[in-house]
Amino acid sequence: MNIFRPKIIDTMKTYSGKQLASDLVAGLIVAIIALPLSIALAIASGVSPEKGLYTAIVAGFVIALFGGSAVNISGPTAAFATIVAGIVAQHGTGGLVIATLMAGGMLILMGVCRVGSLIRYIPHTITTGFTSGIAVTIVVGQIKDFLGLTYPEGTHAIETMEKLEAVAVSMGTLNWQALVVGLIGLAILILWPKVSKKIPGSLIAVVVGVLVVKLIGMEVNTIGDLYTISRALPAFSLPSFEGVSVGPLVSSAFTIAMLAGIESLLSCVVSDGMIGDKHNSNTELISQGLGNIASALFGGIPATGAIARTAANVKNGGRTPVAGMVHAVVLLLVLVLLMPYAAWIPMPIIAAVLFIVAYNMSEWREFVHICKTSGFHDILVLVLTFVLTVVFDLVVAIICGMVIAYLPLFAKWILGKIKKEA
């Protein structure tokens, strides 16, 4: 298999007007799904709302064009939110740009070196553990906005445990109006799928939340209260290294690259099963690298394959990379025409959307299943990876998880060598 052969080359050979119509519909629906998520994930990542759209537009288009999957949809994902927020808090947006550029370079190198086929050797217990851990960190990070809390001045709440402590200290500032709006949003997100599968519940929750706050005049923070909303087009900008120390960003870049590689290839595997196709893993890694570099240069944040959006693409008729590119173009039009209205979105609604995103990605059923059916070693790897992700960070979790996971095999190999030499 070629290291780099974009899927669009093969899909265009038999492309038809009928497939174009299907791709246009799928791209439009995926864009509607991606709109509130991109804004919410940007906010959760500690950057301004439009940067989420920049990511979905630029990275989404580039990765679809050069990707190794026919249907993978890429953009900002919940898996990155805590990581990005930590980088921004410690190194600023300039540091995030540099880390994302380095991660893009690492992903390209991984693809060229054919690492795509090796990622499947990461044990399922580790991917389940860190995915569940990331879900918990997202929930913890959104409690403040869901409850309308006000942290004491000077509060340092970057890590998950620090956020939990800040929430406990600030419970006396709970805003009941914010909680009511958040609960309304949560109820819509849970119940709406029973009404319609076509229109995403997140969009309905946003619209209802805006109407409730505006019409009743509730004292609830909105995006516009906390952020300056811009509808400017993504603009090319070279990174500034002034005041930024590259050394400490290497581990962050590695985390972004590893997570982007794992998430995107998992998404590809899922979509392969849905459409009976086979992706090129090394091409996908290279395209993810190109997409992340482009995103960073045009004001975006890290991107990777989004399993939920990819599944929505397939279910609505998307079968070629054209659907992914259409999704990016539609979001570009939304950015220009509708972005100022994002200022009206209540922060508790954003928190509710992210609660559901976290729940959907948590894999709690798989977590429980492993605990019930697996041996002590697998459970240890799972729980250790989960706890380290929540308490420390993803790099520590994956490294420790891999060491514990493969320790018995290494020990067996050593013993075999000793016996052989004896």
KEDOVEX-277427 format. One line per field, with one value per residue (C-alpha): residue number from 1; residue in three letters; x, y, z. Coordinates in Angstrom, 2 decimals. Layout:
# KEDOVEX-277427
i: NUM_...;
aa: ALA_...;
px: X_...;
py: Y_...;
pz: Z_...;
This chain:
# KEDOVEX-277427
i: 1_2_3_4_5_6_7_8_9_10_11_12_13_14_15_16_17_18_19_20_21_22_23_24_25_26_27_28_29_30_31_32_33_34_35_36_37_38_39_40_41_42_43_44_45_46_47_48_49_50_51_52_53_54_55_56_57_58_59_60_61_62_63_64_65_66_67_68_69_70_71_72_73_74_75_76_77_78_79_80_81_82_83_84_85_86_87_88_89_90_91_92_93_94_95_96_97_98_99_100_101_102_103_104_105_106_107_108_109_110_111_112_113_114_115_116_117_118_119_120_121_122_123_124_125_126_127_128_129_130_131_132_133_134_135_136_137_138_139_140_141_142_143_144_145_146_147_148_149_150_151_152_153_154_155_156_157_158_159_160_161_162_163_164_165_166_167_168_169_170_171_172_173_174_175_176_177_178_179_180_181_182_183_184_185_186_187_188_189_190_191_192_193_194_195_196_197_198_199_200_201_202_203_204_205_206_207_208_209_210_211_212_213_214_215_216_217_218_219_220_221_222_223_224_225_226_227_228_229_230_231_232_233_234_235_236_237_238_239_240_241_242_243_244_245_246_247_248_249_250_251_252_253_254_255_256_257_258_259_260_261_262_263_264_265_266_267_268_269_270_271_272_273_274_275_276_277_278_279_280_281_282_283_284_285_286_287_288_289_290_291_292_293_294_295_296_297_298_299_300_301_302_303_304_305_306_307_308_309_310_311_312_313_314_315_316_317_318_319_320_321_322_323_324_325_326_327_328_329_330_331_332_333_334_335_336_337_338_339_340_341_342_343_344_345_346_347_348_349_350_351_352_353_354_355_356_357_358_359_360_361_362_363_364_365_366_367_368_369_370_371_372_373_374_375_376_377_378_379_380_381_382_383_384_385_386_387_388_389_390_391_392_393_394_395_396_397_398_399_400_401_402_403_404_405_406_407_408_409_410_411_412_413_414_415_416_417_418_419_420_421_422;
aa: MET_ASN_ILE_PHE_ARG_PRO_LYS_ILE_ILE_ASP_THR_MET_LYS_THR_TYR_SER_GLY_LYS_GLN_LEU_ALA_SER_ASP_LEU_VAL_ALA_GLY_LEU_ILE_VAL_ALA_ILE_ILE_ALA_LEU_PRO_LEU_SER_ILE_ALA_LEU_ALA_ILE_ALA_SER_GLY_VAL_SER_PRO_GLU_LYS_GLY_LEU_TYR_THR_ALA_ILE_VAL_ALA_GLY_PHE_VAL_ILE_ALA_LEU_PHE_GLY_GLY_SER_ALA_VAL_ASN_ILE_SER_GLY_PRO_THR_ALA_ALA_PHE_ALA_THR_ILE_VAL_ALA_GLY_ILE_VAL_ALA_GLN_HIS_GLY_THR_GLY_GLY_LEU_VAL_ILE_ALA_THR_LEU_MET_ALA_GLY_GLY_MET_LEU_ILE_LEU_MET_GLY_VAL_CYS_ARG_VAL_GLY_SER_LEU_ILE_ARG_TYR_ILE_PRO_HIS_THR_ILE_THR_THR_GLY_PHE_THR_SER_GLY_ILE_ALA_VAL_THR_ILE_VAL_VAL_GLY_GLN_ILE_LYS_ASP_PHE_LEU_GLY_LEU_THR_TYR_PRO_GLU_GLY_THR_HIS_ALA_ILE_GLU_THR_MET_GLU_LYS_LEU_GLU_ALA_VAL_ALA_VAL_SER_MET_GLY_THR_LEU_ASN_TRP_GLN_ALA_LEU_VAL_VAL_GLY_LEU_ILE_GLY_LEU_ALA_ILE_LEU_ILE_LEU_TRP_PRO_LYS_VAL_SER_LYS_LYS_ILE_PRO_GLY_SER_LEU_ILE_ALA_VAL_VAL_VAL_GLY_VAL_LEU_VAL_VAL_LYS_LEU_ILE_GLY_MET_GLU_VAL_ASN_THR_ILE_GLY_ASP_LEU_TYR_THR_ILE_SER_ARG_ALA_LEU_PRO_ALA_PHE_SER_LEU_PRO_SER_PHE_GLU_GLY_VAL_SER_VAL_GLY_PRO_LEU_VAL_SER_SER_ALA_PHE_THR_ILE_ALA_MET_LEU_ALA_GLY_ILE_GLU_SER_LEU_LEU_SER_CYS_VAL_VAL_SER_ASP_GLY_MET_ILE_GLY_ASP_LYS_HIS_ASN_SER_ASN_THR_GLU_LEU_ILE_SER_GLN_GLY_LEU_GLY_ASN_ILE_ALA_SER_ALA_LEU_PHE_GLY_GLY_ILE_PRO_ALA_THR_GLY_ALA_ILE_ALA_ARG_THR_ALA_ALA_ASN_VAL_LYS_ASN_GLY_GLY_ARG_THR_PRO_VAL_ALA_GLY_MET_VAL_HIS_ALA_VAL_VAL_LEU_LEU_LEU_VAL_LEU_VAL_LEU_LEU_MET_PRO_TYR_ALA_ALA_TRP_ILE_PRO_MET_PRO_ILE_ILE_ALA_ALA_VAL_LEU_PHE_ILE_VAL_ALA_TYR_ASN_MET_SER_GLU_TRP_ARG_GLU_PHE_VAL_HIS_ILE_CYS_LYS_THR_SER_GLY_PHE_HIS_ASP_ILE_LEU_VAL_LEU_VAL_LEU_THR_PHE_VAL_LEU_THR_VAL_VAL_PHE_ASP_LEU_VAL_VAL_ALA_ILE_ILE_CYS_GLY_MET_VAL_ILE_ALA_TYR_LEU_PRO_LEU_PHE_ALA_LYS_TRP_ILE_LEU_GLY_LYS_ILE_LYS_LYS_GLU_ALA;
px: 0.00_1.32_2.44_0.57_-2.39_-5.34_-8.66_-10.15_-7.98_-9.78_-13.29_-13.23_-12.74_-16.38_-17.90_-21.42_-24.01_-26.08_-23.17_-22.53_-26.12_-25.68_-22.37_-23.90_-26.74_-24.39_-21.94_-24.72_-26.10_-22.65_-21.96_-25.17_-24.00_-20.46_-21.53_-22.47_-19.87_-17.03_-17.97_-18.40_-15.12_-13.21_-14.54_-13.71_-10.20_-9.73_-9.77_-12.29_-15.38_-14.50_-11.26_-13.36_-14.94_-11.55_-10.39_-13.40_-13.14_-9.40_-8.39_-11.69_-11.15_-7.43_-7.80_-10.78_-8.84_-5.66_-7.00_-6.76_-10.45_-13.39_-15.71_-13.72_-14.82_-12.18_-12.27_-11.96_-12.86_-13.53_-10.41_-8.22_-10.14_-8.33_-4.92_-5.35_-6.72_-3.63_-1.27_-3.09_-3.08_0.65_2.06_-0.63_-2.11_1.36_2.55_-0.50_0.26_3.84_2.78_0.17_2.70_5.17_2.40_1.54_5.17_5.23_2.06_3.55_6.72_4.62_2.85_6.08_7.59_4.48_3.57_-0.12_-0.07_1.60_-1.02_-3.32_-0.95_-2.03_-4.17_-7.92_-7.76_-5.51_-7.67_-10.77_-9.05_-7.80_-11.01_-13.06_-10.57_-10.81_-14.62_-14.36_-11.99_-14.43_-17.34_-15.29_-14.24_-17.86_-19.36_-18.49_-20.52_-23.37_-23.90_-23.02_-20.29_-17.94_-14.43_-12.61_-10.23_-6.81_-8.05_-5.61_-7.69_-5.95_-5.61_-8.70_-8.13_-7.61_-10.93_-12.70_-11.25_-12.31_-15.85_-16.10_-14.87_-17.26_-20.51_-21.89_-21.98_-24.32_-26.59_-30.00_-30.99_-27.89_-28.68_-32.27_-31.05_-28.46_-31.06_-33.39_-30.55_-29.64_-33.27_-33.50_-30.22_-31.40_-34.97_-34.65_-33.14_-36.47_-38.18_-35.78_-32.52_-31.96_-31.79_-29.12_-30.32_-27.40_-28.76_-32.25_-30.79_-28.85_-31.92_-34.19_-31.52_-31.12_-34.89_-35.36_-32.60_-33.57_-37.34_-37.34_-34.32_-32.43_-29.16_-27.00_-23.58_-23.55_-20.64_-20.77_-20.30_-17.02_-15.63_-15.31_-17.04_-15.39_-16.74_-13.46_-12.26_-9.41_-6.25_-2.77_-0.29_3.23_3.87_5.87_8.54_9.06_8.62_7.80_10.07_9.88_11.41_8.48_6.07_7.61_5.75_2.49_3.09_3.73_0.49_-1.46_0.16_-0.45_-4.04_-4.75_-3.27_-5.16_-8.50_-8.41_-7.46_-10.12_-12.63_-11.38_-11.76_-15.35_-16.28_-14.64_-17.03_-20.00_-19.29_-17.31_-14.15_-10.49_-8.62_-4.90_-3.66_-0.35_-2.03_-4.51_-1.70_0.02_-3.25_-3.86_-0.42_-1.11_-4.50_-3.08_-0.32_-2.89_-5.20_-2.40_-1.34_-4.93_-5.82_-7.30_-6.61_-5.64_-7.94_-8.52_-11.09_-14.44_-16.21_-19.71_-19.55_-18.07_-20.92_-23.45_-21.77_-22.10_-25.71_-26.72_-25.21_-21.63_-19.33_-16.44_-14.13_-16.34_-18.81_-16.07_-15.08_-18.73_-19.06_-16.07_-17.46_-20.89_-19.22_-17.28_-20.57_-22.01_-18.92_-19.38_-23.16_-24.23_-21.24_-22.23_-25.39_-23.21_-22.74_-26.29_-25.63_-25.84_-22.78_-24.86_-26.08_-22.48_-21.76_-24.79_-23.67_-20.22_-21.73_-23.48_-20.33_-18.41_-21.08_-21.11_-17.33_-16.94_-17.30_-18.55_-20.35_-17.12_-15.29_-17.74_-17.66_-13.86_-14.00_-16.58_-15.06_-11.28_-8.43_-6.68_-3.89_-6.25_-8.34_-5.18_-4.11_-7.60_-8.02_-4.44_-4.72_-8.06_-6.83_-3.58_-5.47_-7.72_-5.10_-2.06_-2.15_-2.48_1.24_1.84_-1.28_-0.34_3.32_2.52_-0.34_1.89_4.63_2.20_0.37_3.50_5.46_4.32_5.35_8.72_9.24_8.32_10.82_13.58_12.89_12.93_16.34_17.69_16.44_17.82_21.27_21.19;
py: 0.00_3.48_5.63_8.62_8.14_10.41_8.56_11.24_9.97_6.61_7.89_10.41_7.62_6.52_9.77_10.62_13.37_11.17_10.80_14.55_15.16_12.70_14.27_17.76_16.68_14.78_17.70_20.16_17.98_17.33_21.09_21.70_19.13_20.55_24.20_24.23_21.58_23.57_26.66_24.71_22.85_26.06_27.58_24.41_24.66_28.15_29.99_32.28_30.67_31.36_29.36_26.20_27.05_27.95_24.46_22.69_24.78_24.67_21.31_19.73_20.70_19.84_16.46_15.50_16.46_14.58_11.91_8.16_7.63_8.25_9.51_10.63_14.07_16.01_19.05_20.02_17.17_16.80_14.67_17.75_20.23_19.73_19.39_22.58_24.51_23.55_24.66_27.99_28.62_27.94_29.14_31.32_31.01_31.51_28.40_26.50_27.44_26.21_22.98_22.29_22.92_20.53_17.95_18.28_17.61_14.58_13.18_13.55_11.80_9.03_8.50_8.51_5.99_3.78_4.08_3.90_0.13_0.08_2.16_-0.86_-2.46_0.02_-2.18_-1.61_-1.22_1.83_3.56_2.90_4.15_7.44_8.08_7.67_9.84_12.62_12.50_13.04_16.00_17.62_17.25_18.71_21.63_22.55_22.44_26.12_27.38_24.89_26.12_29.75_29.76_32.67_31.67_33.80_36.33_34.86_31.26_28.98_26.21_24.58_20.92_18.79_18.41_22.17_22.75_20.37_22.22_25.59_24.30_23.10_26.44_28.41_26.48_29.38_31.50_29.11_30.95_29.24_30.86_29.45_26.01_26.17_27.11_24.34_21.76_22.86_22.41_19.02_17.83_18.85_17.11_13.88_13.86_15.44_12.34_10.60_13.35_13.71_12.09_14.55_17.84_17.72_18.26_20.60_23.08_22.95_23.38_26.45_28.05_27.33_28.50_31.82_32.37_31.54_33.89_36.71_36.59_36.14_38.37_35.89_36.82_34.25_34.64_34.31_33.79_37.52_38.39_36.50_36.62_39.04_37.41_37.69_36.70_37.44_34.82_32.56_34.54_33.13_34.07_32.82_31.93_34.22_32.56_35.68_34.94_31.27_28.48_25.61_22.94_22.59_22.38_19.22_16.90_18.77_18.44_14.72_14.37_16.14_14.02_10.72_11.56_12.84_9.68_7.31_9.14_9.58_5.96_4.68_6.82_5.37_1.80_2.50_4.10_1.26_-1.13_1.10_1.39_-1.79_0.09_0.07_3.26_3.95_4.57_6.21_8.56_9.47_10.30_12.50_14.29_14.82_16.37_18.66_19.58_20.48_22.58_24.41_24.89_26.41_28.76_29.96_30.59_27.22_24.62_20.91_18.68_14.98_12.58_12.89_9.53_10.94_13.40_10.71_8.35_11.11_11.66_7.98_7.70_10.69_9.37_10.70_8.28_10.41_13.14_15.68_15.50_16.50_19.44_20.53_20.48_22.86_25.23_25.38_26.27_29.01_30.53_30.27_32.00_34.97_35.28_34.11_34.20_37.46_35.74_33.20_35.94_35.22_31.57_31.04_29.45_26.83_25.57_25.21_23.27_21.01_20.28_19.30_17.12_15.08_14.99_13.69_11.08_9.85_9.51_8.08_4.39_3.70_0.55_-0.82_0.24_-1.73_-4.69_-4.92_-4.75_-7.55_-9.92_-9.35_-10.51_-8.48_-7.31_-5.82_-4.15_-2.70_-1.20_0.20_1.80_3.07_4.75_6.27_7.64_9.02_10.77_12.51_13.31_14.01_14.02_11.85_11.32_9.99_7.82_6.27_5.68_4.08_2.12_0.75_-0.20_-2.08_-3.64_-5.11_-5.83_-9.48_-10.07_-8.42_-10.47_-13.65_-12.78_-12.13_-15.42_-17.22_-15.72_-16.74_-20.31_-20.54_-19.38_-21.66;
pz: 0.00_-0.90_2.02_0.63_-1.68_-0.85_-1.01_-3.24_-6.13_-6.09_-5.32_-8.19_-10.75_-10.43_-9.13_-10.32_-10.08_-7.77_-5.37_-5.49_-4.38_-1.49_-0.47_-0.51_1.79_4.13_4.25_5.10_7.92_9.38_9.32_11.30_13.85_13.93_14.39_18.11_18.91_17.33_19.32_22.56_22.16_21.43_24.66_26.60_25.15_26.54_23.20_21.49_19.89_16.25_16.58_16.80_13.46_11.96_12.93_11.43_8.26_7.57_9.07_8.03_4.38_4.21_5.92_3.74_0.60_1.46_3.84_3.63_4.45_2.15_4.87_7.92_9.21_11.13_13.36_17.02_19.37_23.08_23.50_22.98_25.15_28.46_26.79_24.76_27.74_29.74_26.97_26.57_30.32_30.64_27.31_25.75_22.26_20.77_22.57_21.33_17.71_18.01_19.78_17.08_14.30_15.92_16.38_12.69_11.78_14.08_12.47_8.98_10.17_11.74_8.42_6.39_8.83_8.49_12.17_11.24_11.28_14.74_16.58_16.60_19.12_21.80_24.10_24.17_27.94_27.54_24.90_27.00_30.16_28.76_26.81_30.00_31.86_29.28_29.58_33.34_32.90_30.45_32.90_35.76_33.56_32.77_36.27_36.83_33.85_34.37_37.93_37.17_39.83_40.44_41.47_44.08_42.55_41.89_41.72_39.87_38.33_35.36_36.34_36.94_40.68_40.99_39.21_41.59_44.55_43.08_42.51_46.12_47.45_45.18_45.74_47.75_44.56_42.73_40.25_40.27_36.98_35.28_36.70_35.39_31.89_32.01_33.07_30.27_27.80_29.25_29.06_25.40_24.57_26.22_24.89_21.43_19.71_20.41_18.38_15.45_14.36_11.51_13.43_16.16_19.72_20.39_17.83_19.37_22.87_21.73_20.12_23.10_25.55_23.72_23.62_27.31_28.46_26.07_26.56_30.32_30.89_33.04_34.73_32.98_31.38_27.59_25.21_24.39_28.08_28.22_24.67_21.78_18.83_15.42_12.02_10.24_7.78_8.88_8.10_7.46_10.14_10.84_14.50_16.75_18.86_20.95_24.63_23.93_25.13_22.65_24.92_27.35_24.39_22.94_25.33_24.62_20.88_21.31_23.27_20.52_17.80_19.61_20.43_16.92_15.43_17.72_17.49_13.71_13.02_15.43_13.53_10.24_11.52_12.65_9.33_7.35_9.04_8.20_4.45_3.76_2.79_3.84_4.75_4.25_7.79_6.83_4.35_7.08_9.52_6.94_6.17_9.89_10.09_7.13_8.58_11.97_10.44_8.30_11.29_13.38_10.56_10.08_13.72_14.64_17.32_17.07_15.03_14.56_13.17_14.96_15.24_15.88_12.97_10.71_11.59_10.86_7.50_6.58_7.80_5.66_2.43_2.46_0.66_-0.60_0.73_-1.05_1.86_4.31_2.12_1.77_5.57_5.79_3.15_4.84_8.14_6.37_5.18_8.70_10.10_7.77_7.99_11.47_13.82_15.66_16.93_18.78_21.41_22.59_23.50_27.31_28.90_30.80_27.40_26.24_29.43_28.86_25.29_26.56_29.32_26.62_24.47_27.48_28.23_24.64_24.53_28.04_27.04_30.55_29.43_27.96_31.15_33.30_30.89_31.12_34.91_35.00_32.46_32.40_34.59_37.26_34.92_32.32_35.01_36.56_33.21_32.62_36.05_36.23_32.81_33.79_37.14_35.72_32.90_35.41_38.06_35.86_32.04_28.97_28.33_31.84_31.54_28.18_29.06_32.42_30.88_28.10_30.58_32.82_29.84_28.24_31.43_31.61_27.98_28.60_31.77_29.90_27.15_29.71_31.49_28.15_27.38_30.79_30.42_26.89_27.99_31.02;
